[in-house]
Amino acid sequence: LAAAAASAPDQFPLTRLLAQVHEGCANAAPADAPLLDLRTGAGTLPSECVIHEELCGLRFTLSASAFFQVNTCAAEALYRLAGEWASPTGASLLLDVCCGTGTIGLTLASRAKKVVGVDIVEAAIEDAAANAALNGVTNCEWVAGRAELKLPEILNKHASDVKPAPPILLPQVAPRAANAEESGGEEEEKAEPDTHTARVDAGVDEKADASREYEYDDVVAVVDPPRAGLHKNVLHALRAETRLRRLVYVSCNPESMALNCADLCTPQGPRGDSGGAPFRPVKAMAVDLFPHTPHCEAVLLLER
């Protein structure tokens, strides 16, 4: 394979041949699965097998087990679209959930006050920190761990630094019972809907905090989960963060994205706001990162 790559008319810079060993039953090896150098048969570490890529005007260092979009031309279009829809301001706290090597967070860092990225793959988080330093980006924080465990911690840590959001008004429809006396004892009238709104507050005393200066004006999130989608605890944390009003969901699996968005957008409880006010889908677009295959990446904007 290496000889064929070297002798091809358009030479392909193949530098290392690796195999990831996993003896379990799964469609993907875990991040800590051992790596073997196929040329020598010896074990190696992800940090010892590094390549470099350029994307959106930035340079990225990638270790062997880190995730990165191989179709960089289409990935640039994908990340620009995600950034346009996320629309962070210079005073936004941007959450990059399942951040990988930090590609999305770093491409948006210049438009946000701070970026906090979280990913389960420790080597990817190390790459993200190295990539931030490589590009002179200083307003990013990278957290290694399961998003379902780390995201609530991150939101609690920054809770007092984010400006309270205005209340959300949810439409409410309650049946109004027919009045037998008003109907003169004749045929029972049909119940008519009584439409009104319910106010969902951010849980902060707005009057007491009106004169206070906050470090962040709002919270914006971009999520780019693996094929299985987001853990239910991540969905709960995102929905419960009332100051999060825009969420961009990037997905390689439309089925898991649809299930996650149903959890984020379906009204819950008597008033529809149990666990946080529901989001609503605003717009979506498919980006073809995998030409000549039935697969594509989907980008969805959710707002509330």
N, C-alpha and C positions, 0 to 999 in steps of 0.2 A: 504493500500500500504506500509506504514511504517512497519507494523507488518510482512507482507510477506517478505520484504527485510531483516528484522532482523532475520527471521527464515529460510531463504534460506540456502542450504548446503554451498554455497560460499557467505557469507554475503556481502551484498552491503551496503556501508556506506551512507545511505540516512539520511541527517541531517535536511533539511528543505523542506516543500512542499509549493510552491508559485503559485499564479495565477496572470497574468498580464491582467488588465482590459482595453479593448478598444471597444468603441461603434461605431466606424466608419466602413467604408467598405474598407478593405485592407487585404492582406494575411500575414501581419505582424504588430504588434503593434508598435507605435513610442517609442523611447527610454524613453520618459518621462511619458509613461502610468503608472498609479498607480499600485502598487504591493500589493497583499493581502496574508497574512499568512493563509493557508488553515486550519491549526490546531486551530487557535484562531479567525480567521475572521477579525483580525485587520490589518490596513495598515502598511506597512513597507517601508524602503528605500533600494535601491540597496547596499549601502555601509554597511548596517547592516547584509546583507546576503552574506557572503564571503566564498569561498572554495579555496583550494590550489592544484595546479597541477605542475608536473615536465615535462619539455620538452627540448630536446637538451641540457641536462646538466644544465638547468636553472630552477629556481623555480618561479612560477607565482601565484599571488593573483588575484582572479576573483570575481567581484561583480555580482549580479544577472542578470543585464541587459547587461553585456558585452558579446561580441562574443568570442568564443573559440572553436577550433576543438575538438570534444569529442573523436574521434579516434586518440589518441595521438601517437600511434605507427606509423600509416600511416602518420600522420601530420609531424612527424620527417623526414620521407623520402621526403615529399613534400617540407618542408622548406630547407632541405639540397640541393635538386635539384634547388630550386629557388636561393639559395645563390651561388651555383656553376655556374649557368648561368648568374647571375648578375655580378659576378666576381669583386666586389669592390676592389680597392687597398687601401693601408694604407693612401692614400691622397684623397680618394673619398668623395664627399658629397652624402650621400644615402638618397633618399626620400622614405619613407614608407607611401604610400597613402592608406587610409582606413585601418589604422594600428591596430584598435581594441585595445587589451591589450598590444600591442607592441611585439608580438611573433616574427614576421619576423625581425623587426628592431633590437631587442635585440640579436637574434641569429647571426646577421651579424655585430653587433657593433664593435667587436674586429678586424674586417677586414676593417673598414672604418674610416675616420678621424672624421666624424660627421654623426649622424642619425637624420633626422627630420621626425617625424611621425605626421600625421593629421588624425582626425576622427571626425565624427559628434556627437558621443555619449560621452558626457562629463564624465560620470562615467568610460567609457573605458579608456579615456585619464588619468584620475586620477589613474586607475589601472596600466597603462603603466608607469607612473612616479613612483608609488610605487614599481613596479616590477624592474625598473632600479635601484632604491635605494637598494632593497632587494638583488640584484645580484652584487652590487658594480659597476654598469656601469655608467660612468660619462659623456660620449660623446653623449648624446641623448637630443633632445628637442622635447617636445610633445605639439601639438597645437590642441585645441578643436574648431570645427566649420565645416561648409560645405567645402568640398575639393575644390569645384568650386570657392569659395570665398577666401579661405586661401592659396591655392597653388600658385596663381599669386603673392600674398604678400610675400610668402616664397622665391620664385624665385627672385623677385625684391630685397629682403633684402640681398641675398647672391650673387647677380649678379657680383659685383665688386671683389668678393673673389675667383672666379673660373677662372682658366687659360683658355684663349681663345682656342677653338678647331680648328684644321685645317679645311680648307674649304671642303665642300662636292661636289664632281663632279657628276652631274646628267646626264645620257644619254639623248640626245635630238635628235629627228628625225623630220626634216622639209621637206615637199615635194619640189622638185626642178622642176620648170616648164620646159616643153619642149620648145626648140628653133626651130621655124618654118624654119628659114633660114638655120640652121645647118642640118635640115632634108631634104633640097633640095625641099621643098614644097610637099614632098610625104606624106604618111600616118602619122598622128600625132604620135609622140613617147609618150610612157607612162612616166609619171613623175617618177623620181627615188628618193628614199629617200636620204636625206643628213644628215648623222649621225655625231653628234659632241657632246661635253659635255658643260654643263653650270656650272659655279662655284657658290656655295652658301656659302657666308662668314658668319662668326659668328657675324658680326656686330661690330668688334673691330679692331682698328688700330694695327695690329700685330707688325709693326716696332716700334711703340711708346711703346709697352708693352713688347718687347722682353727681356729686362733686369730686368723686375719686378718679384718679388717673390710673388706667390699666395698661399693662404691658402689651396686651393683644386685643384687637377689636373683635375678632371672631375666630372660630375654629373651622378649618376646611380639611376634608379627608380625601385621600385617593387610596383605593384598595386594589391590589393586584394579586389575588390569592391563587394557589395551585388549583388543579382541576377539581378537587373535592369541594372547593368553595370555602367560605368563612365559617369558623366554629360558632356555635350558637351563643357562646359567651361574648364573642367579639360583636356579634349582631346586637346583643342586649346592651353592651357598653356604648356602641355607636348611637343606638336609638335613645338611650337614656341621657346622653350629653345634649342638653337642650340648646346649647350655644352652637352646636353643629347644624348648619342649615343647608350646606352643599356637600354632596358626597359623589365622587366619580368612581364608578365601579368598572374596572378593566378585567376582562375574563377571557380565558381560552376555552371555557366550557359553558355554553349557553344554558344547559340544563341546571347546573348548580347555581349559576347566576340568577336564574328565574326563581329558584327555591329561596335563595337568600333575599332577593328583592321582595318576595311575597312576605317574608318575615318583617322586613323593614317598612313595608308600605301598607300592610293590613291593619285597620283600626282594631284595637284590643280593649276589652272592658266596656262598661256601660257608656262611658263618654268617648271611647275610642282612643284614649291617650294612656292606657295602662302601659307602663314601661317606657313612656315617652311618646310624643306626638308622632304619627306616622309620616314617612316621607311620601313623595309622589314622583313617579317617573316623568321626566320632562322631555328628554330626547335620547336617541340611541343611534349608533352607527357601527357598521362592521368595517374592519380594516384587514385587508388580505395580506397577512404575514407569511402565508404558506401557499404560494402559487401552485396551481395544478393539483391541489388536494381539496377535499370537501371542508377543510378546517379554516377558521378565521378567528381573529380576535374581535371581541365586542366591547364597545365603550358605552356606558349608560350614565346619564346625569340624573341624580335624585336630589330633590329640594323639598323644603318644608318651611 
